[in-house]
Amino acid sequence: MESEEAAAQLRGWFSGRLPEGWFTGPVEIVLDREEIAVVGAIPEPTAESDVEKAAMIDGLVRRFREETRERRIEIAKEAERKFRQKVSWGVSCGGETVMFTTLSVPVMTRLRQSERQVLDTLVAAGVARSRSDALAWCVRLVGTHTDTWLAELRDALQHVDRVRAAGPEL
């Protein structure tokens, strides 16, 4: 199943399965080979200052997480049996996304000495606790500074998936 079709199926299933009132709109589904991330928007509070608003958002996110924990676990177990992938949860509020649970998946890579030295420098400087943390930090940094380019690349890959699906069967 192509990723666009899989995401649509998951969005539909979760939209039908989630209790009404949890989120202000449809959930966002982020899908990869190991994990289904379900992110829903909760109402943004109004406050007199940015500091107060940030504190309110923090409180709302924590309250939502605690109040929905048992149902989220139940729904996740059901989805994991049905779709054979782990489910993680998050909310967006006030332009920020907070993930409650996510998988940390080991990824094997081969690095040359100069690349390992970059990681070792980050560890020595206290930026990261280990080479693994340093590599994750580098990936987050690249992702932050290349969001637009990565979004264009993902769109192009979805186009390739659509063209491939429309082509002749082998």
ZAFI-318163 format. One record per residue (C-alpha): residue number from 1; residue in one letter; chain; x negated, y, z negated. Coordinates in Angstrom, 2 decimals. Each point is the difference from the previous one (the first is absolute). Layout:
BEGIN
<site k="NUM" r="A" c="A" px="X" py="Y" pz="Z"/>
...
//
This chain:
BEGIN
<site k="1" r="M" c="A" px="0.00" py="0.00" pz="0.00"/>
<site k="2" r="E" c="A" px="-1.44" py="3.37" pz="0.93"/>
<site k="3" r="S" c="A" px="-0.69" py="2.41" pz="-2.85"/>
<site k="4" r="E" c="A" px="2.63" py="2.58" pz="1.02"/>
<site k="5" r="E" c="A" px="2.70" py="-2.69" pz="0.09"/>
<site k="6" r="A" c="A" px="-1.25" py="-1.48" pz="-3.29"/>
<site k="7" r="A" c="A" px="0.07" py="3.43" pz="-1.69"/>
<site k="8" r="A" c="A" px="3.55" py="0.61" pz="1.28"/>
<site k="9" r="Q" c="A" px="1.12" py="-3.40" pz="-1.31"/>
<site k="10" r="L" c="A" px="-1.60" py="0.68" pz="-3.38"/>
<site k="11" r="R" c="A" px="1.49" py="3.51" pz="-0.21"/>
<site k="12" r="G" c="A" px="3.41" py="-1.46" pz="0.71"/>
<site k="13" r="W" c="A" px="-0.36" py="-2.82" pz="-2.51"/>
<site k="14" r="F" c="A" px="-1.27" py="2.27" pz="-2.79"/>
<site k="15" r="S" c="A" px="2.63" py="2.66" pz="0.78"/>
<site k="16" r="G" c="A" px="2.69" py="-2.64" pz="-0.38"/>
<site k="17" r="R" c="A" px="-1.56" py="-1.54" pz="-3.10"/>
<site k="18" r="L" c="A" px="-0.98" py="3.05" pz="-2.06"/>
<site k="19" r="P" c="A" px="2.50" py="1.43" pz="-2.48"/>
<site k="20" r="E" c="A" px="1.76" py="3.18" pz="1.10"/>
<site k="21" r="G" c="A" px="-1.32" py="3.15" pz="-1.59"/>
<site k="22" r="W" c="A" px="-3.60" py="-1.12" pz="-0.42"/>
<site k="23" r="F" c="A" px="-1.28" py="2.15" pz="2.86"/>
<site k="24" r="T" c="A" px="1.15" py="3.17" pz="1.74"/>
<site k="25" r="G" c="A" px="-0.33" py="-1.51" pz="3.48"/>
<site k="26" r="P" c="A" px="-1.18" py="-3.07" pz="1.87"/>
<site k="27" r="V" c="A" px="-3.11" py="-1.73" pz="-1.30"/>
<site k="28" r="E" c="A" px="-3.31" py="0.20" pz="1.81"/>
<site k="29" r="I" c="A" px="-1.55" py="-3.38" pz="0.76"/>
<site k="30" r="V" c="A" px="-3.77" py="-0.24" pz="0.41"/>
<site k="31" r="L" c="A" px="-0.98" py="-3.41" pz="1.29"/>
<site k="32" r="D" c="A" px="-3.30" py="-1.77" pz="0.50"/>
<site k="33" r="R" c="A" px="-1.09" py="-3.64" pz="0.12"/>
<site k="34" r="E" c="A" px="0.06" py="-0.49" pz="-3.77"/>
<site k="35" r="E" c="A" px="2.50" py="2.44" pz="-1.45"/>
<site k="36" r="I" c="A" px="3.36" py="1.70" pz="0.39"/>
<site k="37" r="A" c="A" px="-0.05" py="3.41" pz="-1.71"/>
<site k="38" r="V" c="A" px="3.45" py="1.43" pz="-0.75"/>
<site k="39" r="V" c="A" px="0.03" py="3.75" pz="-0.69"/>
<site k="40" r="G" c="A" px="3.16" py="1.94" pz="-0.78"/>
<site k="41" r="A" c="A" px="0.56" py="3.69" pz="-0.65"/>
<site k="42" r="I" c="A" px="1.40" py="1.08" pz="-3.35"/>
<site k="43" r="P" c="A" px="1.61" py="3.42" pz="-0.56"/>
<site k="44" r="E" c="A" px="-2.46" py="2.86" pz="-0.30"/>
<site k="45" r="P" c="A" px="0.48" py="2.06" pz="-3.15"/>
<site k="46" r="T" c="A" px="0.24" py="3.76" pz="-0.14"/>
<site k="47" r="A" c="A" px="-2.21" py="1.78" pz="-2.50"/>
<site k="48" r="E" c="A" px="-1.15" py="3.48" pz="-0.87"/>
<site k="49" r="S" c="A" px="-3.70" py="-0.69" pz="0.58"/>
<site k="50" r="D" c="A" px="-2.24" py="-2.40" pz="1.91"/>
<site k="51" r="V" c="A" px="-1.35" py="-1.38" pz="-3.27"/>
<site k="52" r="E" c="A" px="3.51" py="-0.71" pz="-1.29"/>
<site k="53" r="K" c="A" px="1.01" py="-1.55" pz="3.33"/>
<site k="54" r="A" c="A" px="-3.05" py="-2.30" pz="0.04"/>
<site k="55" r="A" c="A" px="0.79" py="-1.13" pz="-3.55"/>
<site k="56" r="M" c="A" px="3.65" py="-0.60" pz="0.91"/>
<site k="57" r="I" c="A" px="-0.97" py="-2.05" pz="3.04"/>
<site k="58" r="D" c="A" px="-2.36" py="-2.08" pz="-2.14"/>
<site k="59" r="G" c="A" px="2.80" py="-0.61" pz="-2.50"/>
<site k="60" r="L" c="A" px="2.56" py="-0.86" pz="2.69"/>
<site k="61" r="V" c="A" px="-2.37" py="-2.46" pz="1.67"/>
<site k="62" r="R" c="A" px="-0.80" py="-1.71" pz="-3.31"/>
<site k="63" r="R" c="A" px="3.68" py="-0.19" pz="-0.96"/>
<site k="64" r="F" c="A" px="0.96" py="-1.43" pz="3.40"/>
<site k="65" r="R" c="A" px="-2.77" py="-2.59" pz="-0.25"/>
<site k="66" r="E" c="A" px="1.07" py="-1.17" pz="-3.46"/>
<site k="67" r="E" c="A" px="3.76" py="0.06" pz="0.63"/>
<site k="68" r="T" c="A" px="-0.22" py="-1.96" pz="3.26"/>
<site k="69" r="R" c="A" px="-2.79" py="-2.45" pz="-0.88"/>
<site k="70" r="E" c="A" px="2.10" py="-3.14" pz="-0.53"/>
<site k="71" r="R" c="A" px="2.11" py="0.53" pz="3.13"/>
<site k="72" r="R" c="A" px="-3.07" py="0.84" pz="2.12"/>
<site k="73" r="I" c="A" px="-1.67" py="-3.24" pz="-1.14"/>
<site k="74" r="E" c="A" px="3.13" py="-2.00" pz="0.81"/>
<site k="75" r="I" c="A" px="0.31" py="1.58" pz="3.47"/>
<site k="76" r="A" c="A" px="-3.73" py="-0.40" pz="0.67"/>
<site k="77" r="K" c="A" px="0.09" py="-3.72" pz="-0.84"/>
<site k="78" r="E" c="A" px="2.95" py="-0.47" pz="2.33"/>
<site k="79" r="A" c="A" px="-1.75" py="1.91" pz="2.80"/>
<site k="80" r="E" c="A" px="-3.27" py="-1.87" pz="-0.54"/>
<site k="81" r="R" c="A" px="1.81" py="-3.33" pz="0.45"/>
<site k="82" r="K" c="A" px="1.84" py="1.26" pz="3.08"/>
<site k="83" r="F" c="A" px="-2.84" py="1.84" pz="1.77"/>
<site k="84" r="R" c="A" px="-3.01" py="-1.89" pz="-1.44"/>
<site k="85" r="Q" c="A" px="-1.88" py="3.17" pz="-0.94"/>
<site k="86" r="K" c="A" px="-0.62" py="1.80" pz="-3.27"/>
<site k="87" r="V" c="A" px="2.12" py="3.07" pz="-0.72"/>
<site k="88" r="S" c="A" px="-1.30" py="3.18" pz="-1.59"/>
<site k="89" r="W" c="A" px="2.04" py="3.01" pz="-1.12"/>
<site k="90" r="G" c="A" px="-0.39" py="3.74" pz="-0.06"/>
<site k="91" r="V" c="A" px="1.94" py="3.24" pz="-0.05"/>
<site k="92" r="S" c="A" px="-0.43" py="3.38" pz="1.63"/>
<site k="93" r="C" c="A" px="0.98" py="3.19" pz="-1.74"/>
<site k="94" r="G" c="A" px="-1.03" py="3.59" pz="0.58"/>
<site k="95" r="G" c="A" px="-2.27" py="-0.89" pz="2.92"/>
<site k="96" r="E" c="A" px="-1.97" py="-2.58" pz="-2.01"/>
<site k="97" r="T" c="A" px="0.16" py="-3.77" pz="0.22"/>
<site k="98" r="V" c="A" px="-0.67" py="-2.14" pz="-3.06"/>
<site k="99" r="M" c="A" px="-0.50" py="-3.74" pz="0.48"/>
<site k="100" r="F" c="A" px="0.93" py="-2.19" pz="-2.95"/>
<site k="101" r="T" c="A" px="-1.49" py="-3.23" pz="1.22"/>
<site k="102" r="T" c="A" px="-2.26" py="-0.77" pz="2.91"/>
<site k="103" r="L" c="A" px="-2.15" py="-2.93" pz="0.98"/>
<site k="104" r="S" c="A" px="-3.74" py="0.25" pz="-0.15"/>
<site k="105" r="V" c="A" px="-1.10" py="-2.37" pz="2.74"/>
<site k="106" r="P" c="A" px="-3.63" py="-1.11" pz="0.36"/>
<site k="107" r="V" c="A" px="-1.43" py="0.84" pz="3.41"/>
<site k="108" r="M" c="A" px="-3.27" py="-1.45" pz="1.19"/>
<site k="109" r="T" c="A" px="-2.33" py="2.31" pz="1.88"/>
<site k="110" r="R" c="A" px="-3.55" py="-0.07" pz="1.24"/>
<site k="111" r="L" c="A" px="-2.04" py="3.14" pz="-0.61"/>
<site k="112" r="R" c="A" px="-3.48" py="0.94" pz="1.12"/>
<site k="113" r="Q" c="A" px="-2.52" py="1.28" pz="-2.51"/>
<site k="114" r="S" c="A" px="0.66" py="3.68" pz="0.74"/>
<site k="115" r="E" c="A" px="3.73" py="-0.56" pz="-0.58"/>
<site k="116" r="R" c="A" px="-0.64" py="-1.89" pz="-3.24"/>
<site k="117" r="Q" c="A" px="-2.21" py="2.87" pz="-1.15"/>
<site k="118" r="V" c="A" px="2.97" py="2.37" pz="0.37"/>
<site k="119" r="L" c="A" px="2.05" py="-2.23" pz="-2.29"/>
<site k="120" r="D" c="A" px="-2.87" py="-0.37" pz="-2.47"/>
<site k="121" r="T" c="A" px="-0.44" py="3.79" pz="-0.12"/>
<site k="122" r="L" c="A" px="3.70" py="0.42" pz="-0.88"/>
<site k="123" r="V" c="A" px="-0.39" py="-2.60" pz="-2.76"/>
<site k="124" r="A" c="A" px="-3.20" py="1.60" pz="-1.34"/>
<site k="125" r="A" c="A" px="1.67" py="3.43" pz="-0.02"/>
<site k="126" r="G" c="A" px="2.94" py="-1.33" pz="-1.99"/>
<site k="127" r="V" c="A" px="2.51" py="0.65" pz="2.78"/>
<site k="128" r="A" c="A" px="0.81" py="-3.72" pz="0.04"/>
<site k="129" r="R" c="A" px="-0.51" py="-2.91" pz="-2.42"/>
<site k="130" r="S" c="A" px="-1.02" py="-2.52" pz="2.65"/>
<site k="131" r="R" c="A" px="-0.67" py="-0.40" pz="3.70"/>
<site k="132" r="S" c="A" px="3.60" py="-1.16" pz="0.37"/>
<site k="133" r="D" c="A" px="1.31" py="3.18" pz="-1.66"/>
<site k="134" r="A" c="A" px="-2.40" py="2.11" pz="2.07"/>
<site k="135" r="L" c="A" px="1.23" py="-1.57" pz="3.23"/>
<site k="136" r="A" c="A" px="3.65" py="0.55" pz="-1.02"/>
<site k="137" r="W" c="A" px="-0.87" py="3.64" pz="-0.82"/>
<site k="138" r="C" c="A" px="-1.57" py="0.42" pz="3.46"/>
<site k="139" r="V" c="A" px="3.07" py="-1.48" pz="1.70"/>
<site k="140" r="R" c="A" px="2.32" py="2.35" pz="-1.94"/>
<site k="141" r="L" c="A" px="-2.21" py="2.97" pz="0.89"/>
<site k="142" r="V" c="A" px="0.04" py="-0.85" pz="3.69"/>
<site k="143" r="G" c="A" px="3.76" py="-0.61" pz="-0.13"/>
<site k="144" r="T" c="A" px="0.59" py="3.38" pz="-1.64"/>
<site k="145" r="H" c="A" px="-2.04" py="1.89" pz="2.58"/>
<site k="146" r="T" c="A" px="1.28" py="-1.86" pz="3.06"/>
<site k="147" r="D" c="A" px="3.73" py="-0.38" pz="-0.71"/>
<site k="148" r="T" c="A" px="1.03" py="1.61" pz="3.29"/>
<site k="149" r="W" c="A" px="-2.38" py="-2.10" pz="2.08"/>
<site k="150" r="L" c="A" px="1.01" py="-3.22" pz="-1.79"/>
<site k="151" r="A" c="A" px="3.70" py="0.84" pz="0.51"/>
<site k="152" r="E" c="A" px="-0.62" py="0.47" pz="3.75"/>
<site k="153" r="L" c="A" px="-1.90" py="-3.29" pz="0.09"/>
<site k="154" r="R" c="A" px="2.85" py="-1.83" pz="-1.77"/>
<site k="155" r="D" c="A" px="2.51" py="1.51" pz="2.46"/>
<site k="156" r="A" c="A" px="-2.14" py="-1.19" pz="2.90"/>
<site k="157" r="L" c="A" px="-0.14" py="-3.51" pz="-1.47"/>
<site k="158" r="Q" c="A" px="3.80" py="-0.04" pz="-0.35"/>
<site k="159" r="H" c="A" px="0.24" py="0.97" pz="3.66"/>
<site k="160" r="V" c="A" px="-2.32" py="-2.90" pz="0.90"/>
<site k="161" r="D" c="A" px="2.24" py="-2.35" pz="-2.06"/>
<site k="162" r="R" c="A" px="3.10" py="1.22" pz="1.90"/>
<site k="163" r="V" c="A" px="-1.67" py="-0.42" pz="3.40"/>
<site k="164" r="R" c="A" px="-1.31" py="-3.44" pz="-0.97"/>
<site k="165" r="A" c="A" px="3.47" py="-1.09" pz="-1.21"/>
<site k="166" r="A" c="A" px="1.60" py="1.22" pz="3.27"/>
<site k="167" r="G" c="A" px="-2.52" py="-1.90" pz="2.12"/>
<site k="168" r="P" c="A" px="0.36" py="-3.49" pz="1.44"/>
<site k="169" r="E" c="A" px="-0.05" py="-2.98" pz="-2.35"/>
<site k="170" r="L" c="A" px="-2.93" py="-2.37" pz="0.29"/>
//
